[in-house]
Amino acid sequence: NNLENYFLLAENYITQSHPAYCGLSSLTMALNALLLDPQRIWQGVWRWFDESMLDCCISHDLIKLNGITLNKVNCLAKCYGANTILKYSNNITIEEFR
């Protein structure tokens, strides 16, 4: 059921903390919705992804300056345990997208 996926994302909704962090915020929501363990504490005893934790492929200073590419978002997702397949819109059909 698609609503189950919606509610997993909705309960993990965050707003981006910097104008250039749209990719980081989206990835943070997805990683938390997937219930992946960040392998470190966020605050107190909470093990939760936060934008500030996503730093294995590119520095936050570079993201603030230039934004982030889909390729780098994919790299970050893999660093934190997501099983990803990177596909660009010009290389898939509408049926694959759905």
TORPA-4810 file (N, C-alpha, C, O; in nm, 3 decimals):
<nodes>
NODE_1_0.084_-0.118_0.000_0.000_0.000_0.000_0.088_0.124_0.000_0.181_0.133_0.081_N
NODE_2_0.062_0.218_-0.087_0.143_0.339_-0.099_0.130_0.432_0.021_0.222_0.508_0.050_N
NODE_3_0.017_0.427_0.091_0.001_0.514_0.208_0.100_0.479_0.319_0.143_0.568_0.392_L
NODE_4_0.135_0.354_0.331_0.235_0.315_0.432_0.367_0.388_0.406_0.430_0.437_0.499_E
NODE_5_0.407_0.395_0.281_0.530_0.466_0.246_0.517_0.614_0.275_0.611_0.677_0.323_N
NODE_6_0.401_0.670_0.246_0.379_0.812_0.273_0.397_0.842_0.422_0.467_0.937_0.458_Y
NODE_7_0.334_0.763_0.507_0.340_0.791_0.650_0.480_0.773_0.706_0.519_0.845_0.798_F
NODE_8_0.556_0.678_0.653_0.696_0.665_0.697_0.775_0.791_0.665_0.855_0.837_0.746_L
NODE_9_0.753_0.847_0.547_0.822_0.971_0.511_0.767_1.090_0.588_0.844_1.174_0.635_L
NODE_10_0.636_1.098_0.602_0.574_1.212_0.670_0.619_1.224_0.815_0.641_1.334_0.864_A
NODE_11_0.631_1.113_0.884_0.671_1.121_1.025_0.820_1.154_1.041_0.865_1.182_1.151_E
NODE_12_0.893_1.150_0.932_1.035_1.185_0.935_1.064_1.317_0.864_1.179_1.348_0.835_N
NODE_13_0.959_1.392_0.835_0.973_1.517_0.761_1.063_1.616_0.836_1.048_1.635_0.957_Y
NODE_14_1.154_1.678_0.764_1.235_1.787_0.819_1.243_1.898_0.715_1.225_1.874_0.596_I
NODE_15_1.268_2.017_0.762_1.293_2.128_0.671_1.444_2.145_0.661_1.518_2.116_0.755_T
NODE_16_1.489_2.192_0.547_1.633_2.207_0.529_1.685_2.321_0.615_1.622_2.426_0.627_Q
NODE_17_1.803_2.299_0.674_1.861_2.399_0.764_1.946_2.502_0.692_1.991_2.599_0.753_S
NODE_18_1.967_2.483_0.563_2.043_2.577_0.481_1.983_2.572_0.341_1.940_2.466_0.298_H
NODE_19_1.980_2.683_0.268_1.920_2.684_0.135_1.979_2.580_0.038_1.909_2.533_-0.051_P
NODE_20_2.104_2.544_0.056_2.168_2.448_-0.036_2.152_2.303_0.010_2.207_2.213_-0.052_A
NODE_21_2.079_2.280_0.118_2.069_2.147_0.176_1.947_2.068_0.132_1.909_1.973_0.202_Y
NODE_22_1.883_2.102_0.022_1.764_2.028_-0.019_1.794_1.880_-0.039_1.714_1.795_0.002_C
NODE_23_1.905_1.848_-0.101_1.943_1.707_-0.120_1.973_1.638_0.012_1.932_1.524_0.033_G
NODE_24_2.045_1.707_0.101_2.076_1.648_0.232_1.950_1.625_0.314_1.937_1.522_0.379_L
NODE_25_1.858_1.720_0.311_1.734_1.706_0.387_1.651_1.589_0.334_1.597_1.510_0.411_S
NODE_26_1.640_1.579_0.203_1.565_1.469_0.142_1.627_1.335_0.179_1.556_1.240_0.212_S
NODE_27_1.758_1.327_0.172_1.827_1.202_0.207_1.811_1.171_0.355_1.792_1.055_0.391_L
NODE_28_1.819_1.272_0.441_1.800_1.251_0.584_1.663_1.191_0.612_1.650_1.096_0.689_T
NODE_29_1.561_1.246_0.548_1.425_1.193_0.564_1.418_1.047_0.518_1.360_0.963_0.587_M
NODE_30_1.476_1.018_0.404_1.471_0.882_0.349_1.545_0.783_0.439_1.493_0.675_0.467_A
NODE_31_1.664_0.819_0.486_1.741_0.728_0.571_1.666_0.700_0.701_1.664_0.586_0.748_L
NODE_32_1.604_0.803_0.760_1.527_0.782_0.882_1.401_0.700_0.856_1.364_0.616_0.937_N
NODE_33_1.335_0.723_0.742_1.215_0.646_0.707_1.249_0.499_0.683_1.167_0.411_0.710_A
NODE_34_1.368_0.473_0.633_1.412_0.335_0.610_1.458_0.266_0.738_1.493_0.148_0.737_L
NODE_35_1.459_0.341_0.847_1.499_0.289_0.979_1.644_0.241_0.981_1.677_0.146_1.052_L
NODE_36_1.728_0.307_0.903_1.870_0.272_0.904_1.936_0.331_1.028_1.899_0.440_1.074_L
NODE_37_2.032_0.261_1.082_2.103_0.306_1.202_2.223_0.389_1.161_2.308_0.341_1.086_D
NODE_38_2.233_0.514_1.208_2.347_0.597_1.169_2.479_0.556_1.236_2.584_0.613_1.206_P
NODE_39_2.475_0.458_1.324_2.594_0.407_1.392_2.660_0.511_1.483_2.776_0.496_1.521_Q
NODE_40_2.586_0.615_1.518_2.633_0.713_1.616_2.512_0.785_1.674_2.403_0.784_1.616_R
NODE_41_2.533_0.847_1.787_2.425_0.915_1.857_2.405_1.054_1.799_2.501_1.126_1.772_I
NODE_42_2.279_1.090_1.780_2.244_1.223_1.731_2.240_1.321_1.848_2.318_1.415_1.851_W
NODE_43_2.151_1.299_1.943_2.142_1.381_2.064_2.096_1.289_2.176_2.012_1.202_2.156_Q
NODE_44_2.151_1.310_2.295_2.114_1.225_2.408_2.140_1.079_2.374_2.254_1.042_2.345_G
NODE_45_2.036_0.998_2.378_2.050_0.857_2.344_1.994_0.825_2.205_1.993_0.709_2.163_V
NODE_46_1.947_0.928_2.135_1.881_0.907_2.006_1.980_0.879_1.895_2.075_0.954_1.874_W
NODE_47_1.956_0.770_1.825_2.033_0.735_1.705_1.945_0.769_1.586_1.855_0.694_1.549_R
NODE_48_1.973_0.883_1.528_1.884_0.942_1.428_1.969_1.019_1.329_2.066_1.084_1.369_W
NODE_49_1.937_1.013_1.203_2.011_1.091_1.105_1.973_1.237_1.112_1.857_1.272_1.132_F
NODE_50_2.071_1.322_1.094_2.056_1.466_1.086_2.143_1.512_0.971_2.246_1.450_0.942_D
NODE_51_2.105_1.620_0.904_2.185_1.670_0.791_2.333_1.685_0.826_2.420_1.658_0.744_E
NODE_52_2.359_1.729_0.946_2.498_1.755_0.987_2.584_1.629_0.990_2.706_1.638_0.989_S
NODE_53_2.520_1.512_0.995_2.594_1.386_1.002_2.637_1.334_0.865_2.724_1.248_0.857_M
NODE_54_2.577_1.385_0.760_2.601_1.332_0.626_2.721_1.401_0.563_2.708_1.505_0.499_L
NODE_55_2.837_1.343_0.583_2.960_1.411_0.541_3.069_1.319_0.486_3.186_1.357_0.483_D
NODE_56_3.033_1.199_0.443_3.140_1.106_0.402_3.190_1.128_0.260_3.302_1.089_0.229_C
NODE_57_3.111_1.189_0.172_3.151_1.203_0.031_3.183_1.345_-0.011_3.252_1.367_-0.111_C
NODE_58_3.134_1.441_0.066_3.150_1.582_0.028_3.136_1.666_0.155_3.056_1.633_0.243_I
NODE_59_3.211_1.770_0.164_3.205_1.855_0.284_3.082_1.946_0.280_3.031_1.981_0.173_S
NODE_60_3.037_1.984_0.397_2.923_2.075_0.405_2.960_2.213_0.350_2.874_2.283_0.297_H
NODE_61_3.084_2.251_0.363_3.127_2.380_0.306_3.110_2.381_0.155_3.065_2.481_0.098_D
NODE_62_3.146_2.271_0.090_3.129_2.262_-0.056_2.981_2.261_-0.095_2.942_2.322_-0.194_L
NODE_63_2.901_2.191_-0.017_2.757_2.187_-0.046_2.697_2.326_-0.033_2.617_2.367_-0.116_I
NODE_64_2.735_2.398_0.073_2.684_2.535_0.091_2.723_2.626_-0.024_2.649_2.717_-0.061_K
NODE_65_2.840_2.601_-0.081_2.891_2.684_-0.190_2.829_2.646_-0.325_2.790_2.734_-0.402_L
NODE_66_2.820_2.515_-0.353_2.781_2.468_-0.487_2.655_2.385_-0.493_2.608_2.353_-0.603_N
NODE_67_2.597_2.348_-0.379_2.487_2.252_-0.381_2.543_2.111_-0.388_2.662_2.090_-0.365_G
NODE_68_2.457_2.015_-0.421_2.500_1.876_-0.426_2.440_1.808_-0.549_2.326_1.835_-0.586_I
NODE_69_2.517_1.722_-0.610_2.470_1.649_-0.727_2.400_1.520_-0.684_2.419_1.473_-0.572_T
NODE_70_2.320_1.466_-0.773_2.253_1.339_-0.745_2.357_1.228_-0.721_2.335_1.140_-0.638_L
NODE_71_2.467_1.233_-0.793_2.572_1.134_-0.775_2.628_1.139_-0.632_2.654_1.034_-0.573_N
NODE_72_2.647_1.257_-0.578_2.698_1.271_-0.440_2.592_1.229_-0.338_2.625_1.169_-0.236_K
NODE_73_2.465_1.258_-0.365_2.358_1.212_-0.276_2.358_1.059_-0.273_2.343_0.999_-0.167_V
NODE_74_2.374_0.998_-0.389_2.381_0.852_-0.398_2.500_0.799_-0.318_2.488_0.700_-0.246_N
NODE_75_2.614_0.865_-0.330_2.733_0.825_-0.255_2.707_0.832_-0.104_2.742_0.740_-0.031_C
NODE_76_2.646_0.941_-0.059_2.613_0.956_0.083_2.517_0.846_0.129_2.536_0.789_0.236_L
NODE_77_2.417_0.817_0.050_2.321_0.712_0.086_2.391_0.579_0.106_2.363_0.507_0.202_A
NODE_78_2.482_0.546_0.016_2.557_0.420_0.028_2.646_0.419_0.151_2.659_0.316_0.217_K
NODE_79_2.708_0.533_0.182_2.794_0.542_0.301_2.718_0.506_0.428_2.775_0.450_0.521_C
NODE_80_2.590_0.537_0.430_2.511_0.518_0.551_2.417_0.399_0.544_2.320_0.391_0.619_Y
NODE_81_2.446_0.305_0.454_2.378_0.176_0.456_2.261_0.158_0.363_2.199_0.052_0.365_G
NODE_82_2.229_0.255_0.281_2.118_0.238_0.188_2.164_0.158_0.066_2.276_0.176_0.017_A
NODE_83_2.080_0.072_0.019_2.106_-0.005_-0.101_2.047_0.074_-0.217_1.925_0.078_-0.232_N
NODE_84_2.130_0.135_-0.297_2.081_0.226_-0.401_2.118_0.180_-0.541_2.216_0.108_-0.562_T
NODE_85_2.039_0.223_-0.635_2.069_0.210_-0.777_2.043_0.348_-0.836_1.929_0.395_-0.836_I
NODE_86_2.145_0.412_-0.885_2.133_0.547_-0.939_2.084_0.541_-1.084_2.146_0.477_-1.169_L
NODE_87_1.972_0.608_-1.109_1.918_0.615_-1.244_1.880_0.759_-1.272_1.820_0.826_-1.187_K
NODE_88_1.913_0.805_-1.390_1.876_0.939_-1.433_1.750_0.932_-1.518_1.726_0.832_-1.586_Y
NODE_89_1.670_1.037_-1.515_1.540_1.036_-1.582_1.550_1.013_-1.732_1.458_0.957_-1.793_S
NODE_90_1.659_1.055_-1.793_1.670_1.037_-1.938_1.711_0.894_-1.975_1.721_0.862_-2.094_N
NODE_91_1.733_0.808_-1.876_1.773_0.670_-1.904_1.672_0.566_-1.858_1.703_0.447_-1.856_N
NODE_92_1.549_0.609_-1.822_1.447_0.513_-1.779_1.313_0.546_-1.846_1.290_0.657_-1.893_I
NODE_93_1.228_0.446_-1.848_1.094_0.466_-1.903_1.000_0.508_-1.790_1.035_0.497_-1.672_T
NODE_94_0.882_0.556_-1.827_0.784_0.595_-1.728_0.741_0.475_-1.644_0.712_0.490_-1.525_I
NODE_95_0.738_0.358_-1.703_0.700_0.236_-1.630_0.807_0.203_-1.524_0.773_0.165_-1.412_E
NODE_96_0.934_0.218_-1.558_1.041_0.196_-1.459_1.033_0.297_-1.345_1.059_0.264_-1.230_E
NODE_97_0.998_0.420_-1.379_0.989_0.525_-1.279_0.881_0.494_-1.176_0.900_0.515_-1.057_F
NODE_98_0.771_0.444_-1.222_0.659_0.414_-1.133_0.689_0.292_-1.054_0.607_0.249_-0.972_R
</nodes>
